[in-house]
Amino acid sequence: MKHRTLGLAALAAMGTSVAAQGQEMSSALTAVRSTKPIIDLRLRSESVDQTGLAEKAHAVTLRGRIGFETGKALSTSLLVEGDLLWPFDSSYNSTVNGKTAYPVVPDPETYEINRLQLTNTSIAGTTLTIGRQRITLDDHRFVGNVGWRQNEQTFDAVRVVNTSIPHVTVDLSYIDQVNRVFGKESPAGRYTGSTWLANVAYASPVGKLTGFAYLLDFDESPADSSGTVGLRFTGERPVSRLTMAWVLSFARQSDRGNCPLNYEANYYTAELTGTFRHYTLGAGVEMMEGDGVRGFATPLATLHRFSGWADKFLTTPPNGLETRYVTLGYARKAFVGLDAFSASAVYNEFGSDRLGLDYGSEIDLQLQAKWRRFNVLLKYADYDADAFATDTSKYWAEVNYVW
């Protein structure tokens, strides 16, 4: 009887093991069958006319992101994506091609792994992502993927996002390498070190309140090591026939880790936007303080979205930067045979935080249309310099195809 019982138990265990293996095999097959391709192509022409340089830049580049994302096996999916960037016309300074007589267009020829990540959702209300990944927080002002450039910014990181508490999102990341837009061949193409990101948001009936702490420590660029803590409040509300939206944010930054500087600087922004039918009108101000040696820095931001599309303020001047701007937009769906159409204009005025300097002004214009899987963009930026940098005009025309 004893041997019979043991035999039955062994057979049961074997059956359970075989069943478990069968379930795992079935799950793996389902994940493979659910695999989706990633095809993201962008052909762009970018021209730059910059006072003080002998040549005008003209860059024609094709960016391809090709890869796949599997379905889930054991609550885990795999994403693999390559980033391929071919220059058809390289009459520009890519920062690594040595063509310093031309203005900079930071889109160097490169072939590299853009994303390689595992994502697990086995814990209720929690998403865990490990590997090379895209991280964007809020409006990208402090952390973004710099999606405007052909080679985007990605992060070698561990990220945990938890939504188990009603109306609360906790987003935590540890980063040991930042893969920057300049490409793997550039000395500035990688930032290594220990960087921590914490972003906690509460969605209330009157708006979304977010607290954040970004602790950066870089080996290659110690001057960019900093600690930034702050609050952000956003929301929108109907007012008669208008929809009013607002953004309020404040942050304080200081040196951290191996930063050779001893500094403190504040940041604030306030923006109000009104939308009526297809029309949008907005205005705002953003201040980044400076002490004459160091300005408030956001090295992980999608900088092209802020302080003018001509990208004259990718690094905050030592005396700080105040940006005052007005925006006008028009957007609608199903427009003249298109799936979507939009037009926008922005006027910026730039000045310093200290010494009362007038840096200059800028006009930005954009037209965008979507038809099926195609997106077409025409864009223009004109920076008129006064006490900072030089006059610069930029023109873009691009076609995007996303599968």
C-alpha positions, 0 to 999 in steps of 0.5 A: 500500500505504501509503495502504491501510494508513493507511485500514485503520488509520483504519477500525479507529480509527473502529470502536474509537471507535464501539465505545467510544461504544456501550459508554458509551451502554450503560453509561449506559442500564444506570445509568438503568434501575437507578435507584432512588427514595428515599422517606423520610417521618417524621411526628413529634409532639414535646412539651416542658415546661421549667421557667422558660418560660411555654409548653409546646412542641408540634411536629407536623412532617412530614419528607420526603426524596425523590430517586433514586440511579442505577446505575453508569456508568463505575463512577460513580453519582449520588444526588440527594435533597431535604429537605422539612420542614413544620410542621403545629403550630408552637407551639415555638421552631424557633430561627428563628421568633422564638417564644422563649416556647416551649422549643426544638425545632430542626426549622425549616420548610425546603426544601433539597438534603439530598444531591447526590453522585457515588460512584466505585468504579473503583479496586479496594477504594476508594470515592470520594464527592464532593459533599453527603453523609452521613458517620458515623464509629464510634458518631457520638460525634465525627462523625455525621449527627444523624439524630434531628432532622428535618433531618439534618446533611450535609457538602460533602466529598470522602471516600475509603474504602479497604479494599485492605489485609486487615482494615484500613479507611482513611477520609479526608475533607476538608470545606469546609461543614457543613450543620447541623440548624438549616436554611439560614435560620439564622445557625447553619445552616452551618459553612464552613472547612477540616476534615479527618477521618481514621479508620483501623480494624483488625479483629482476632480480639479486637476492632476497634481504631480510631485517629482524628484530627479537625481542625476549623476553622470560620469562623462559630464559631471557638471550635468549631475544634479538633484531636482525636486518639484511640483506640477499641477495641470487641468482643464475645465469648460468655461461657457463655450471655451475649454480652459487648460492650465499648467503650473510648475515649480522646481528647485535644483542643486548640485549632486554627486560628482558635480564640480559646481556648488549651486542652487537654482529655481524653475517655474512655469505658468501657462493658460490655454483656451480652446474654442471649436477648432481654434486654440490660443495660449500664453505662458512664461517659463523661468530658469534661474542662473547665478552667472556661472550656472543655469538651471539644467534639464539634460534629459529633457526633450529640449526641442519642445521648449524655448523655440524650435531653432534650438538656440537654448539647448543649454541654459545660459549662465544668467538664466533664461526667461521665455515668454510665448504666445501660441495659436493653433487650428486642428480638426479631423476629416479635413479635405480628404485628410484624416487630420490636419493642424496648423500652429504658430508660436511667438517667443521672447527670450531674456535673462533671469539676471542682469536684464538681458534681452536675448532675442525673439523667435517665430515658429510655424508648422503645418501637419497632415495625417492620411492613413499611415502617413504623416506629413510635416512642414515646419519653420523657425526664425530666431532673431538674435540680440544679446545671445547667439546669432540669427538662425533660420531653419526649415523642415519637410518630412514624411512619416510612415508608421505601421 
